[in-house]
Every structure is written in structure tokens, then in C-alpha cells.
């Protein structure tokens, strides 16, 4: 999929302060490891993940999303009043409804007519939001957009650890199904997109009196319109 009138203006992000090592998770899984006689270091060996980051308990996705958006706006030299579209695209959200994008809109002080909604499609949500924003800019429906996503994975990891330790019927084969929930981390990223001048091929000479190009002349070039 290609767009002719869209450019990436900036990227903003926010990184959680707490680092969680894989061996820390294994320490929390001590009852499971002892029962199944699992060797230390197995989690990192199987996943290649040494550490991930987590937000403090009680963190709202909208708070971190607004922070990342502010970074993106500042980097792009844009104000909230210039944003016509806000897409919040992540698995995690504040509530089932209203849309998390609504609170991000409020925190950023965007205009009342700024189109605002959530997109959720597992790991592809942010990419879907980027494509939607680009399509709307490319067709002239909006001039600028913010696409943001924030994942807060601590609750899923905590409940996974709890269930693995609690269920004594689990086998080594069974716990492989829960492995993905022990790899996830938390973070927030936003991008600002703006309308850009499309590329247009330079017109060829039409007059019969125009000089003919020499054999060594360069081919027609693409110029910004």
C-alpha cells in the first residue's frame, strides 16, 4: 500500500522505569520450577528475552499515551489545535468504553471536531491505525493525525504467574501455552503524520522548437509539487 500525500512528521515514546529480568520471573515461579524440576535460566533460553519493562501498578494507558503524544507534537513542531485525527491503537485501554482515545483527547486539549476513536487488533493495532490515518490524509479528509498505543502488561504477567503456581496439575507441555504471557513488556509510542506534497513527474517539452535532449541527457526527474 502506497501513499503519495503523507509524511511521518515525528515519533514520540515513553519507556517504563521498572526493569523486570527473566530470572526475577523464575524466582516468582519457584513452586512451579521445583515441582517440574525445571532448570534455572530456561525462560531466557527459550525466548531469548533477558528483560522487559513494566509500569507501576495502577497506570492508566491514556496517561502514558498522552505523554507520548506530547513528545511527538513537540518533535513535529505541532500544536494540539492542528490535529484533525487521533487514533488510540493498542490492546490495553482504560475501559471497554468510552474509548481510551477520548481521555487522551481531553488530556491533550485537542479541538472538539478532532475525529477520535480506538483501534484494537492484537499486535497489529498500531499498524492498522497508521494505515487508517495515512489513508485519511492521502484522500484529503484530514490534514494531520496522531496515532498512539500504550501497553500495560503487568496484570497479565502477574495473573499468569499466579495461575501457573496454583495449578499443580500442569505438565511441562502444558506450561508452554502460557509462555507468551511471560515474555511481554510495557511501553508507549506515538507518531504524528501530516499531509505532504505529492511527487509529480516533471512535464516533458511539447513545443516543436524546444531543444532535443542529447544522448547523454538524464531521464525525467521527480520533483516536489
MARSESE-593422 format. One record per residue (C-alpha): residue in one letter; y, z, x. Coordinates in nm, 2 decimals, m for minus. Example, Ala and Ser with C-alpha at 12.3 -4.5 7.8 and 13.67 -1.06 7.14 Angstrom:
<pts>
@residuo a Y m0.45 Z 0.78 X 1.23 $
@residuo s Y m0.11 Z 0.71 X 1.37 $
</pts>
This chain:
<pts>
@residuo x Y 0.00 Z 0.00 X 0.00 $
@residuo x Y 0.33 Z m0.11 X 0.15 $
@residuo x Y 0.69 Z m0.02 X 0.05 $
@residuo x Y 1.00 Z m0.21 X 0.15 $
@residuo x Y 1.28 Z 0.01 X 0.05 $
@residuo x Y 1.16 Z 0.36 X 0.15 $
@residuo x Y 1.21 Z 0.56 X 0.47 $
@residuo x Y 1.09 Z 0.90 X 0.58 $
@residuo x Y 1.42 Z 1.10 X 0.64 $
@residuo x Y 1.27 Z 1.42 X 0.77 $
@residuo x Y 0.99 Z 1.67 X 0.78 $
@residuo x Y 1.02 Z 2.05 X 0.74 $
@residuo x Y 0.75 Z 2.31 X 0.77 $
@residuo x Y 0.68 Z 2.68 X 0.76 $
@residuo x Y 0.39 Z 2.85 X 0.96 $
@residuo x Y 0.24 Z 3.18 X 0.85 $
@residuo x Y 0.29 Z 3.47 X 1.10 $
@residuo x Y m0.06 Z 3.61 X 1.10 $
@residuo x Y m0.34 Z 3.45 X 1.31 $
@residuo x Y m0.70 Z 3.51 X 1.20 $
@residuo x Y m0.96 Z 3.45 X 1.46 $
@residuo x Y m1.31 Z 3.33 X 1.37 $
@residuo x Y m1.46 Z 3.64 X 1.54 $
@residuo x Y m1.25 Z 3.86 X 1.32 $
@residuo x Y m1.41 Z 3.70 X 1.02 $
@residuo x Y m1.75 Z 3.75 X 1.17 $
@residuo x Y m1.67 Z 4.12 X 1.21 $
@residuo x Y m1.59 Z 4.14 X 0.84 $
@residuo x Y m1.92 Z 3.97 X 0.77 $
@residuo x Y m2.12 Z 4.22 X 0.98 $
@residuo x Y m2.35 Z 4.32 X 0.69 $
@residuo x Y m2.45 Z 3.96 X 0.63 $
@residuo x Y m2.49 Z 3.88 X 1.00 $
@residuo x Y m2.71 Z 4.18 X 1.06 $
@residuo x Y m2.93 Z 4.11 X 0.76 $
@residuo x Y m2.98 Z 3.74 X 0.85 $
@residuo x Y m2.98 Z 3.81 X 1.23 $
@residuo x Y m2.70 Z 3.56 X 1.29 $
@residuo x Y m2.57 Z 3.54 X 1.65 $
@residuo x Y m2.20 Z 3.61 X 1.72 $
@residuo x Y m1.98 Z 3.30 X 1.76 $
@residuo x Y m2.18 Z 3.10 X 1.50 $
@residuo x Y m1.88 Z 3.03 X 1.28 $
@residuo x Y m1.67 Z 2.88 X 1.56 $
@residuo x Y m1.98 Z 2.69 X 1.69 $
@residuo x Y m2.05 Z 2.53 X 1.36 $
@residuo x Y m1.69 Z 2.45 X 1.26 $
@residuo x Y m1.50 Z 2.41 X 1.59 $
@residuo x Y m1.23 Z 2.63 X 1.44 $
@residuo x Y m1.12 Z 2.92 X 1.66 $
@residuo x Y m0.83 Z 3.05 X 1.45 $
@residuo x Y m0.64 Z 2.99 X 1.13 $
@residuo x Y m0.32 Z 3.14 X 0.99 $
@residuo x Y m0.26 Z 3.34 X 0.67 $
@residuo x Y 0.04 Z 3.45 X 0.47 $
@residuo x Y 0.10 Z 3.82 X 0.38 $
@residuo x Y m0.08 Z 3.93 X 0.06 $
@residuo x Y 0.13 Z 3.86 X m0.24 $
@residuo x Y 0.30 Z 3.55 X m0.10 $
@residuo x Y 0.41 Z 3.30 X m0.37 $
@residuo x Y 0.36 Z 2.93 X m0.29 $
@residuo x Y 0.70 Z 2.85 X m0.43 $
@residuo x Y 0.89 Z 3.08 X m0.19 $
@residuo x Y 0.74 Z 2.91 X 0.12 $
@residuo x Y 0.77 Z 2.56 X m0.04 $
@residuo x Y 1.14 Z 2.63 X m0.09 $
@residuo x Y 1.18 Z 2.74 X 0.27 $
@residuo x Y 1.01 Z 2.42 X 0.40 $
@residuo x Y 1.23 Z 2.21 X 0.17 $
@residuo x Y 1.54 Z 2.37 X 0.31 $
@residuo x Y 1.42 Z 2.28 X 0.66 $
@residuo x Y 1.36 Z 1.92 X 0.55 $
@residuo x Y 1.70 Z 1.89 X 0.38 $
@residuo x Y 1.88 Z 2.03 X 0.69 $
@residuo x Y 1.70 Z 1.79 X 0.92 $
@residuo x Y 1.78 Z 1.49 X 0.70 $
@residuo x Y 2.14 Z 1.59 X 0.65 $
@residuo x Y 2.09 Z 1.60 X 0.28 $
@residuo x Y 2.21 Z 1.85 X 0.01 $
@residuo x Y 2.02 Z 1.96 X m0.29 $
@residuo x Y 2.25 Z 1.76 X m0.51 $
@residuo x Y 2.13 Z 1.44 X m0.36 $
@residuo x Y 1.77 Z 1.49 X m0.46 $
@residuo x Y 1.65 Z 1.30 X m0.76 $
@residuo x Y 1.28 Z 1.39 X m0.75 $
@residuo x Y 1.09 Z 1.70 X m0.65 $
@residuo x Y 0.71 Z 1.69 X m0.63 $
@residuo x Y 0.51 Z 2.00 X m0.55 $
@residuo x Y 0.17 Z 1.88 X m0.44 $
@residuo x Y m0.09 Z 2.14 X m0.33 $
@residuo x Y m0.40 Z 2.32 X m0.46 $
@residuo x Y m0.22 Z 2.65 X m0.47 $
@residuo x Y 0.05 Z 2.72 X m0.72 $
@residuo x Y 0.23 Z 3.03 X m0.86 $
@residuo x Y 0.08 Z 3.00 X m1.21 $
@residuo x Y m0.11 Z 2.75 X m1.42 $
@residuo x Y 0.22 Z 2.69 X m1.60 $
@residuo x Y 0.51 Z 2.64 X m1.57 $
@residuo x Y 0.49 Z 2.40 X m1.28 $
@residuo x Y 0.55 Z 2.56 X m0.94 $
@residuo x Y 0.79 Z 2.28 X m0.88 $
@residuo x Y 1.02 Z 2.43 X m1.14 $
@residuo x Y 1.07 Z 2.75 X m0.94 $
@residuo x Y 1.12 Z 2.55 X m0.62 $
@residuo x Y 1.38 Z 2.35 X m0.81 $
@residuo x Y 1.55 Z 2.68 X m0.91 $
@residuo x Y 1.54 Z 2.83 X m0.56 $
@residuo x Y 1.69 Z 2.51 X m0.41 $
@residuo x Y 1.96 Z 2.48 X m0.67 $
@residuo x Y 1.88 Z 2.12 X m0.75 $
@residuo x Y 2.06 Z 1.93 X m1.02 $
@residuo x Y 1.94 Z 1.96 X m1.38 $
@residuo x Y 1.85 Z 1.59 X m1.41 $
@residuo x Y 1.62 Z 1.60 X m1.10 $
@residuo x Y 1.27 Z 1.50 X m1.20 $
@residuo x Y 1.04 Z 1.79 X m1.12 $
@residuo x Y 0.66 Z 1.82 X m1.15 $
@residuo x Y 0.34 Z 1.93 X m0.99 $
@residuo x Y 0.05 Z 1.72 X m0.85 $
@residuo x Y m0.28 Z 1.87 X m0.77 $
@residuo x Y m0.57 Z 1.67 X m0.63 $
@residuo x Y m0.75 Z 1.89 X m0.37 $
@residuo x Y m0.68 Z 1.79 X m0.02 $
@residuo x Y m0.52 Z 1.46 X m0.13 $
@residuo x Y m0.24 Z 1.61 X m0.34 $
@residuo x Y 0.03 Z 1.59 X m0.08 $
@residuo x Y m0.06 Z 1.23 X 0.00 $
@residuo x Y m0.06 Z 1.14 X m0.38 $
@residuo x Y 0.29 Z 1.30 X m0.41 $
@residuo x Y 0.41 Z 1.10 X m0.11 $
@residuo x Y 0.29 Z 0.77 X m0.26 $
@residuo x Y 0.44 Z 0.85 X m0.60 $
@residuo x Y 0.78 Z 0.94 X m0.45 $
@residuo x Y 0.77 Z 0.62 X m0.24 $
@residuo x Y 0.69 Z 0.41 X m0.54 $
@residuo x Y 0.97 Z 0.55 X m0.74 $
@residuo x Y 1.22 Z 0.50 X m0.46 $
@residuo x Y 1.09 Z 0.15 X m0.39 $
@residuo x Y 1.14 Z 0.05 X m0.76 $
@residuo x Y 1.49 Z 0.20 X m0.78 $
@residuo x Y 1.40 Z 0.48 X m1.02 $
@residuo x Y 1.53 Z 0.74 X m0.77 $
@residuo x Y 1.72 Z 0.74 X m0.45 $
@residuo x Y 1.59 Z 1.04 X m0.27 $
@residuo x Y 1.29 Z 1.27 X m0.31 $
@residuo x Y 1.13 Z 1.59 X m0.18 $
@residuo x Y 0.75 Z 1.62 X m0.16 $
@residuo x Y 0.62 Z 1.96 X m0.06 $
@residuo x Y 0.30 Z 2.15 X m0.05 $
@residuo x Y 0.20 Z 2.51 X 0.03 $
@residuo x Y m0.15 Z 2.65 X 0.06 $
@residuo x Y m0.22 Z 3.02 X 0.04 $
@residuo x Y m0.59 Z 3.06 X 0.12 $
@residuo x Y m0.62 Z 3.44 X 0.19 $
@residuo x Y m0.75 Z 3.52 X m0.16 $
@residuo x Y m1.03 Z 3.26 X m0.14 $
@residuo x Y m1.13 Z 3.38 X 0.20 $
@residuo x Y m1.13 Z 3.75 X 0.11 $
@residuo x Y m1.34 Z 3.69 X m0.21 $
@residuo x Y m1.58 Z 3.47 X m0.01 $
@residuo x Y m1.64 Z 3.74 X 0.25 $
@residuo x Y m1.69 Z 4.00 X m0.02 $
@residuo x Y m1.94 Z 3.79 X m0.21 $
@residuo x Y m2.14 Z 3.70 X 0.10 $
@residuo x Y m2.17 Z 4.06 X 0.20 $
@residuo x Y m2.26 Z 4.18 X m0.16 $
@residuo x Y m2.53 Z 3.93 X m0.25 $
@residuo x Y m2.84 Z 4.04 X m0.05 $
@residuo x Y m3.05 Z 3.75 X m0.19 $
@residuo x Y m2.86 Z 3.49 X 0.02 $
@residuo x Y m3.05 Z 3.30 X 0.28 $
@residuo x Y m2.93 Z 3.11 X 0.59 $
@residuo x Y m2.95 Z 2.79 X 0.39 $
@residuo x Y m2.75 Z 2.94 X 0.10 $
@residuo x Y m2.45 Z 3.06 X 0.31 $
@residuo x Y m2.39 Z 2.70 X 0.43 $
@residuo x Y m2.24 Z 2.63 X 0.08 $
@residuo x Y m1.97 Z 2.89 X 0.15 $
@residuo x Y m1.89 Z 2.77 X 0.50 $
@residuo x Y m1.59 Z 2.56 X 0.40 $
@residuo x Y m1.42 Z 2.86 X 0.24 $
@residuo x Y m1.43 Z 3.04 X 0.57 $
@residuo x Y m1.25 Z 2.75 X 0.76 $
@residuo x Y m0.94 Z 2.72 X 0.55 $
@residuo x Y m0.59 Z 2.83 X 0.66 $
@residuo x Y m0.25 Z 2.86 X 0.51 $
@residuo x Y 0.07 Z 2.66 X 0.58 $
@residuo x Y 0.36 Z 2.48 X 0.41 $
@residuo x Y 0.51 Z 2.13 X 0.48 $
@residuo x Y 0.78 Z 1.92 X 0.31 $
@residuo x Y 0.92 Z 1.58 X 0.36 $
@residuo x Y 1.24 Z 1.41 X 0.25 $
@residuo x Y 1.23 Z 1.05 X 0.16 $
@residuo x Y 1.52 Z 0.82 X 0.10 $
@residuo x Y 1.60 Z 0.46 X m0.01 $
@residuo x Y 1.62 Z 0.23 X 0.28 $
@residuo x Y 1.75 Z m0.13 X 0.32 $
@residuo x Y 1.46 Z m0.37 X 0.28 $
@residuo x Y 1.36 Z m0.61 X 0.56 $
@residuo x Y 1.46 Z m0.97 X 0.49 $
@residuo x Y 1.39 Z m1.28 X 0.69 $
@residuo x Y 1.70 Z m1.45 X 0.84 $
@residuo x Y 1.78 Z m1.77 X 0.65 $
@residuo x Y 1.70 Z m2.10 X 0.82 $
@residuo x Y 1.97 Z m2.36 X 0.87 $
@residuo x Y 2.00 Z m2.60 X 0.57 $
@residuo x Y 2.28 Z m2.83 X 0.69 $
@residuo x Y 2.17 Z m3.16 X 0.85 $
@residuo x Y 2.44 Z m3.12 X 1.11 $
@residuo x Y 2.30 Z m2.79 X 1.22 $
@residuo x Y 2.17 Z m2.80 X 1.58 $
@residuo x Y 1.79 Z m2.82 X 1.60 $
@residuo x Y 1.62 Z m2.54 X 1.79 $
@residuo x Y 1.48 Z m2.61 X 2.13 $
@residuo x Y 1.11 Z m2.59 X 2.21 $
@residuo x Y 1.17 Z m2.25 X 2.37 $
@residuo x Y 1.36 Z m2.11 X 2.08 $
@residuo x Y 1.23 Z m1.78 X 1.94 $
@residuo x Y 1.08 Z m1.78 X 1.59 $
@residuo x Y 1.28 Z m1.65 X 1.29 $
@residuo x Y 1.35 Z m1.27 X 1.33 $
@residuo x Y 1.35 Z m0.99 X 1.07 $
@residuo x Y 1.69 Z m0.85 X 1.01 $
@residuo x Y 1.80 Z m0.54 X 0.81 $
@residuo x Y 1.97 Z m0.64 X 0.49 $
</pts>
